[in-house]
Amino acid sequence: MIARGITIVLATAALTAGLAGCTSEVGGQATPSSQATATTAPATADPGNPFAGLSPCTILDQVLAGQGFPPAAPTLADSKHGCGTEKPTSGNVQSVDVSLILQPGGNYKNNVNNPGQASEGKVNGRPAIEEQEPQHSSGQCSIRFQVKQDSRALLVLSSSLDTASACNQVKDIAEKVEPLLPKN
């Protein structure tokens, strides 16, 4: 359990650190399986930071409510912008780590760690990139959303399941997170 927590912290740190890295753009299509019905986030007063007044912890807690996750907590890698939570293994249910990082000033197409396993598409109509195995490990999947022209939200899921299952789970969560993000 501790090793999985360390893995997600390291994965989140590597993905967050990508703000200063090189640019990778990907092609392809990803299609959401259904539309979310969550409420929209309020407008912010600071046009340079579309996330002003938003808490990634609150967003995660809202979309994961009733699914066995403990309250989200700030991530060690980027406590000002990111939160995560881990549902431990219980019976036949495998552990799942989920993190949400709100990054003002980062384009959603930049810093794709595993471009060969990434596809560009939309989640609920919002431009996004799904990346399988962003840290080159089975059971990981991430989705990056465009938020305004130069800001993004990064949703990362790591599990003890296979990568396809992780991507299905992160897509389901993404469809609930997307409506809570500021509109483009």
N, C-alpha and C positions, 0 to 999 in steps of 0.2 A: 504494500500500500504506500509506504514511504517512497519507494522507487518510482511508482507511477506519479506521485505528486512532484517529485524532483523532475521527472521527464516532462510533465506539462509545464512546469516553471521554466525549464530550459528551452522548450519549444516556443513558449510565449516570448521569452527573452530574445530568442533568435529572430522571430517574426517581427517583434517590435523594433529591434535594432535595425531592421531593414530600411527604416526611414532614411538612413544616411548612405545606403548601398546603391548599387547600380539598378538601372531600369530594365525590366523584362516585360514584354507585352505578349499576350497569348491569343490564340484564335480558337474557334469552336463554339459550341452551343451547350448551354445547360438550361434545363427547363424545370421550373418548380412544379411540384405535384399537386398543390392546391393553394388557394388564396387565404391569407390570414385575416382575422377579424378584430385585431387589437386596435386600441385607440391611437391617435397620432400624438406625437410629442409637441409641446408648446414651442412657439417661435422664440428665438434667442435675440438678445439685444446686441451682441457682439458679432458683426458680420465676418470677422476673421476666424471665429471659433464657433461653428454651428452646434457644437456640443456644450456650450456654456449653459450651466444649469441642469445638465443631464448627468445621471449617475449610471455607469455601466452595471453596477451592483443591483440597482433598483430594476433596471431593464431585465437582467438575468433572472432575478427573483420573480418578477412578474410572469415571464414566459415559461419558467420551469416550475411554477407553483403546482403542488399536488403530484409531482413526479419523483419524490423521494430525495431531492437534492437539499443539502443544508443551505442556509443563507450564504450568498456570494460574499466574498471578501476581496479587498484589493490584492492585485498580484504583486509578487516581489519584484518582478522585472520592470513594471511600470505602474506603480501604485496610484499615480495621478490620473491615469487614463484607462487602466484595465482592472477587471475583476474576474474572478473565477470561482468555481465550485466543483466539488467532486462527490459523485454518488458512489459509495463503496459497494463492493460485491456483496450480494445478499442472496443466498440460495442459488437459484438458476440465473439470476440477473447479474450481469458482469458490470464491473466498475466503469464509470464514464466521467471524464473531466471535461468541463466546458469553460471557456474563457471568452470574454468580450472586451475588445480594446477599441476605444474611440480616439482616433488620431487626426486632429486638425493639422492641415498642412501636408498630408500624404495622399497621393493619387492612388486609387484602387488598383491600377495596372502596374504600379511600381513594386519592385522587390519581391517578385514571385520566386520562391526558393526552389521549386521543383517544376519548371516550366513545361517539361515533357508530360507532366501529369496534371496540367491545369487546362481549364476550358472557360471561355468567356461566354456569358449569357445574361440572364435576368432573373431576379427573384421578385415576384409581385410587380414586375415592370421596371424595377430599379437595376441599372447596370451592375454586374457582379462578376466575380471570378471564383470558381470552385477549384480548389487545389487538393488533389489526393496526395497523401503522404508528404506534407510540406517539409518534414524533417527526415524524409526517406525511411520512415518506419511504418509498418503495417498497423492499421487501426486508427490512423490519423486522417483528418480532413478539415479543411478550412474554407470559409467563404468570406470574400472581401466585397463590401458594398461601396458604391460611390455615394458620397454625401457632399453635396455641393461640388464645385469643380475640383477643388484641391483638398478634400478631406475624405476620410474613409473610416469605416467601421470594419473590424476584423473579428470574426467569430471562429474559434478554434475548438475542435472536439478531438479528444484522444480517448480510446477505449481499448479493452482487451479483446474486442471483436475484430473481424476482418475489416479491411478498408472500405469495401462497398457498404457494409452495414453502418460504419462510422459516417460515411457521406450521406446515407439516407437519413440518419439521425440529425446531422448538422443542417441538412436541407429543411427538415421539419421545424427545427428551432429557428432557422433563418427566416422562414415565412412568418413567424410570430414576432421576431425582432424587427424586421424591416419596417412595418408600419409605425413603430415607435421612434424611428430615426427622423431627423429633420428632412423635409422634402427638398429635392434638388432645385 
